[in-house]
């Protein structure tokens, strides 16, 4: 009876270990997806978006501060960004920040707020941005593959510690299913972004 109980206890421990590996893997892959999503939002798709200014920092009382912390940024339409500083005195600093960020944008200020007209993208630039999006997608897939490798290494270690070959195979299959799911999500994100970029 004692041997049987020990076996059951080991079996349950192994199952917990496998679940932990799968949960950790899923979390790593989710992080890779979230990172990809935030990187893609920074790639301009021709339409005005507050995210276009995410790299802009403004000197605020001597401290470099993200523009989003010193002003409200809105896309008033598909071609125009409106920046409303929390303090009027920041208008000049915001213009400097936009110039320093090297975004190729030309801010116009009316003394109260700043307007930016977003020029339409050239075909050449669209292709370039599309390649950039694909590159970000490849980076995310590398992250997913690394998470899969770590998971499979963990399963192999459990296999050496007494996990049965069948359990190891099932665990590896579960990891592969999670991997396939995240790879498909990445492809879908990239396809949507490319469509967005190439739509005039």
C-alpha positions as a Markdown table, in Angstrom:
| # | Residue | x | y | z |
|---|---|---|---|---|
| 1 | Unk | 0.0 | 0.0 | 0.0 |
| 2 | Unk | 2.8 | 2.4 | 0.9 |
| 3 | Unk | 4.5 | 1.8 | -2.5 |
| 4 | Unk | 1.2 | 2.4 | -4.3 |
| 5 | Unk | 0.6 | 5.7 | -2.3 |
| 6 | Unk | 4.1 | 6.8 | -3.1 |
| 7 | Unk | 3.5 | 6.1 | -6.8 |
| 8 | Unk | 0.2 | 8.1 | -6.7 |
| 9 | Unk | 1.9 | 11.0 | -4.9 |
| 10 | Unk | 4.8 | 11.0 | -7.4 |
| 11 | Unk | 2.3 | 10.8 | -10.3 |
| 12 | Unk | 0.4 | 13.9 | -8.9 |
| 13 | Unk | 3.6 | 15.8 | -8.3 |
| 14 | Unk | 4.7 | 15.1 | -12.0 |
| 15 | Unk | 1.3 | 16.3 | -13.2 |
| 16 | Unk | 1.7 | 19.5 | -11.2 |
| 17 | Unk | 5.2 | 19.9 | -12.6 |
| 18 | Unk | 3.8 | 19.4 | -16.2 |
| 19 | Unk | 1.0 | 21.9 | -15.5 |
| 20 | Unk | 3.5 | 24.4 | -14.2 |
| 21 | Unk | 5.7 | 24.0 | -17.3 |
| 22 | Unk | 2.7 | 24.5 | -19.6 |
| 23 | Unk | 1.4 | 27.6 | -17.6 |
| 24 | Unk | 4.9 | 29.1 | -17.7 |
| 25 | Unk | 5.2 | 28.5 | -21.4 |
| 26 | Unk | 1.8 | 30.0 | -22.1 |
| 27 | Unk | 2.8 | 33.1 | -20.1 |
| 28 | Unk | 6.1 | 33.5 | -22.0 |
| 29 | Unk | 4.3 | 33.2 | -25.3 |
| 30 | Unk | 1.6 | 35.7 | -24.2 |
| 31 | Unk | 4.4 | 38.1 | -23.3 |
| 32 | Unk | 5.9 | 37.7 | -26.7 |
| 33 | Unk | 2.5 | 38.5 | -28.3 |
| 34 | Unk | 1.9 | 41.5 | -26.1 |
| 35 | Unk | 5.4 | 42.9 | -26.9 |
| 36 | Unk | 4.7 | 42.3 | -30.7 |
| 37 | Unk | 1.3 | 44.1 | -30.3 |
| 38 | Unk | 3.0 | 47.2 | -28.7 |
| 39 | Unk | 5.8 | 47.2 | -31.3 |
| 40 | Unk | 3.2 | 47.0 | -34.2 |
| 41 | Unk | 1.3 | 50.0 | -32.7 |
| 42 | Unk | 4.4 | 52.1 | -33.1 |
| 43 | Unk | 4.7 | 51.3 | -36.8 |
| 44 | Unk | 2.8 | 54.0 | -38.7 |
| 45 | Unk | 0.1 | 52.7 | -41.0 |
| 46 | Unk | -0.7 | 56.0 | -42.8 |
| 47 | Unk | -3.5 | 56.8 | -40.4 |
| 48 | Unk | -3.1 | 59.4 | -37.6 |
| 49 | Unk | -2.7 | 57.6 | -34.3 |
| 50 | Unk | -1.5 | 59.0 | -30.9 |
| 51 | Unk | 0.8 | 56.0 | -30.7 |
| 52 | Unk | 2.9 | 57.6 | -33.5 |
| 53 | Unk | 4.2 | 60.0 | -30.8 |
| 54 | Unk | 5.1 | 57.3 | -28.2 |
| 55 | Unk | 8.8 | 57.9 | -28.7 |
| 56 | Unk | 8.5 | 61.7 | -28.1 |
| 57 | Unk | 9.9 | 63.0 | -24.8 |
| 58 | Unk | 9.5 | 66.6 | -23.6 |
| 59 | Unk | 11.7 | 68.5 | -21.3 |
| 60 | Unk | 9.4 | 69.2 | -18.3 |
| 61 | Unk | 11.0 | 71.3 | -15.6 |
| 62 | Unk | 14.4 | 69.9 | -16.7 |
| 63 | Unk | 13.2 | 66.2 | -16.7 |
| 64 | Unk | 12.7 | 64.3 | -20.0 |
| 65 | Unk | 9.1 | 63.2 | -19.8 |
| 66 | Unk | 7.0 | 61.1 | -22.2 |
| 67 | Unk | 4.7 | 63.5 | -24.2 |
| 68 | Unk | 1.6 | 61.5 | -23.1 |
| 69 | Unk | 2.3 | 62.7 | -19.5 |
| 70 | Unk | 2.3 | 66.4 | -20.4 |
| 71 | Unk | -0.4 | 66.6 | -23.0 |
| 72 | Unk | -3.6 | 65.0 | -24.4 |
| 73 | Unk | -3.1 | 63.6 | -27.8 |
| 74 | Unk | -6.0 | 62.8 | -30.1 |
| 75 | Unk | -6.5 | 61.8 | -33.7 |
| 76 | Unk | -9.1 | 64.2 | -34.9 |
| 77 | Unk | -9.4 | 62.4 | -38.2 |
| 78 | Unk | -7.4 | 59.9 | -40.2 |
| 79 | Unk | -4.8 | 62.5 | -41.2 |
| 80 | Unk | -4.6 | 64.9 | -38.2 |
| 81 | Unk | -3.2 | 64.7 | -34.7 |
| 82 | Unk | -4.1 | 67.3 | -32.1 |
| 83 | Unk | -1.9 | 67.8 | -29.1 |
| 84 | Unk | -3.3 | 69.8 | -26.1 |
| 85 | Unk | -0.6 | 70.5 | -23.5 |
| 86 | Unk | -1.6 | 70.5 | -19.9 |
| 87 | Unk | 0.4 | 73.7 | -19.6 |
| 88 | Unk | 0.5 | 76.4 | -22.3 |
| 89 | Unk | 4.2 | 77.0 | -21.6 |
| 90 | Unk | 5.0 | 73.5 | -22.9 |
| 91 | Unk | 4.0 | 74.1 | -26.5 |
| 92 | Unk | 7.6 | 75.0 | -27.5 |
| 93 | Unk | 9.1 | 72.1 | -25.6 |
| 94 | Unk | 6.6 | 69.7 | -27.3 |
| 95 | Unk | 7.5 | 71.0 | -30.7 |
| 96 | Unk | 11.2 | 70.5 | -29.9 |
| 97 | Unk | 10.5 | 67.0 | -28.6 |
| 98 | Unk | 8.7 | 66.1 | -31.9 |
| 99 | Unk | 11.6 | 67.4 | -33.9 |
| 100 | Unk | 14.2 | 65.5 | -31.8 |
| 101 | Unk | 12.2 | 62.2 | -32.2 |
| 102 | Unk | 12.9 | 62.4 | -36.0 |
| 103 | Unk | 9.5 | 61.3 | -37.1 |
| 104 | Unk | 9.4 | 63.5 | -40.2 |
| 105 | Unk | 6.3 | 65.3 | -38.9 |
| 106 | Unk | 5.7 | 69.0 | -39.1 |
| 107 | Unk | 3.9 | 70.4 | -36.0 |
| 108 | Unk | 1.9 | 73.7 | -36.3 |
| 109 | Unk | 1.0 | 75.5 | -33.2 |
| 110 | Unk | -1.8 | 78.1 | -32.8 |
| 111 | Unk | -0.7 | 79.3 | -29.3 |
| 112 | Unk | -3.2 | 77.0 | -27.6 |
| 113 | Unk | -2.5 | 73.6 | -29.1 |
| 114 | Unk | -0.4 | 71.8 | -31.7 |
| 115 | Unk | -1.8 | 70.2 | -34.9 |
| 116 | Unk | 0.1 | 67.7 | -37.0 |
| 117 | Unk | -1.0 | 66.8 | -40.5 |
| 118 | Unk | 0.1 | 63.3 | -41.3 |
| 119 | Unk | 1.3 | 63.1 | -44.9 |
| 120 | Unk | 0.2 | 60.0 | -46.8 |
| 121 | Unk | 2.8 | 57.3 | -47.1 |
| 122 | Unk | 4.6 | 56.6 | -50.4 |
| 123 | Unk | 4.3 | 53.1 | -51.9 |
| 124 | Unk | 8.1 | 52.6 | -51.1 |
| 125 | Unk | 7.6 | 53.6 | -47.5 |
| 126 | Unk | 4.6 | 51.2 | -47.1 |
| 127 | Unk | 6.7 | 48.3 | -48.4 |
| 128 | Unk | 9.5 | 49.3 | -45.9 |
| 129 | Unk | 7.0 | 49.4 | -43.0 |
| 130 | Unk | 5.5 | 46.1 | -44.1 |
| 131 | Unk | 8.9 | 44.5 | -43.9 |
| 132 | Unk | 9.5 | 46.1 | -40.5 |
| 133 | Unk | 6.2 | 44.5 | -39.3 |
| 134 | Unk | 7.2 | 41.1 | -40.7 |
| 135 | Unk | 10.5 | 41.4 | -38.9 |
| 136 | Unk | 8.7 | 42.2 | -35.6 |
| 137 | Unk | 6.6 | 39.1 | -36.2 |
| 138 | Unk | 9.7 | 36.9 | -36.8 |
| 139 | Unk | 11.1 | 38.2 | -33.5 |
| 140 | Unk | 7.9 | 37.2 | -31.7 |
| 141 | Unk | 8.1 | 33.8 | -33.2 |
| 142 | Unk | 11.7 | 33.4 | -32.0 |
| 143 | Unk | 10.3 | 34.2 | -28.5 |
| 144 | Unk | 7.6 | 31.6 | -28.9 |
| 145 | Unk | 10.1 | 28.9 | -30.1 |
| 146 | Unk | 12.5 | 29.7 | -27.2 |
| 147 | Unk | 9.6 | 29.2 | -24.8 |
| 148 | Unk | 8.8 | 25.9 | -26.5 |
| 149 | Unk | 12.4 | 24.8 | -26.2 |
| 150 | Unk | 12.5 | 25.7 | -22.5 |
| 151 | Unk | 9.3 | 23.7 | -21.9 |
| 152 | Unk | 10.6 | 20.6 | -23.8 |
| 153 | Unk | 13.9 | 20.8 | -21.9 |
| 154 | Unk | 11.8 | 20.8 | -18.6 |
| 155 | Unk | 9.8 | 17.8 | -19.8 |
| 156 | Unk | 12.9 | 15.9 | -20.7 |
| 157 | Unk | 14.3 | 16.6 | -17.2 |
| 158 | Unk | 11.0 | 15.2 | -15.7 |
| 159 | Unk | 11.3 | 12.2 | -18.0 |
| 160 | Unk | 14.7 | 11.5 | -16.6 |
| 161 | Unk | 13.3 | 11.9 | -13.1 |
| 162 | Unk | 10.7 | 9.3 | -13.6 |
| 163 | Unk | 7.9 | 10.8 | -15.8 |
| 164 | Unk | 6.7 | 8.0 | -18.1 |
| 165 | Unk | 7.5 | 8.3 | -21.9 |
| 166 | Unk | 3.8 | 8.4 | -22.6 |
| 167 | Unk | 3.2 | 11.3 | -20.2 |
| 168 | Unk | 6.3 | 13.1 | -21.6 |
| 169 | Unk | 4.9 | 12.7 | -25.2 |
| 170 | Unk | 1.5 | 14.0 | -24.1 |
| 171 | Unk | 3.1 | 17.0 | -22.4 |
| 172 | Unk | 5.2 | 17.7 | -25.5 |
| 173 | Unk | 2.1 | 17.5 | -27.6 |
| 174 | Unk | 0.3 | 20.0 | -25.3 |
| 175 | Unk | 3.3 | 22.4 | -25.6 |
| 176 | Unk | 3.2 | 22.1 | -29.4 |
| 177 | Unk | -0.5 | 22.9 | -29.4 |
| 178 | Unk | 0.1 | 26.1 | -27.4 |
| 179 | Unk | 3.0 | 26.9 | -29.7 |
| 180 | Unk | 0.8 | 26.4 | -32.8 |
| 181 | Unk | -1.9 | 28.6 | -31.3 |
| 182 | Unk | 0.5 | 31.5 | -30.6 |
| 183 | Unk | 2.2 | 31.1 | -34.0 |
| 184 | Unk | -1.2 | 31.4 | -35.7 |
| 185 | Unk | -2.1 | 34.5 | -33.5 |
| 186 | Unk | 1.2 | 36.1 | -34.5 |
| 187 | Unk | 0.5 | 35.5 | -38.2 |
| 188 | Unk | -3.0 | 36.9 | -37.9 |
| 189 | Unk | -1.6 | 40.1 | -36.2 |
| 190 | Unk | 1.1 | 40.6 | -38.9 |
| 191 | Unk | -1.4 | 40.0 | -41.7 |
| 192 | Unk | -3.8 | 42.6 | -40.3 |
| 193 | Unk | -1.0 | 45.1 | -39.8 |
| 194 | Unk | 0.3 | 44.6 | -43.4 |
| 195 | Unk | -3.2 | 45.1 | -44.7 |
| 196 | Unk | -3.5 | 48.2 | -42.6 |
| 197 | Unk | -0.1 | 49.5 | -43.9 |
| 198 | Unk | -0.8 | 48.7 | -47.6 |
| 199 | Unk | -4.4 | 50.1 | -47.6 |
| 200 | Unk | -4.2 | 53.6 | -49.2 |
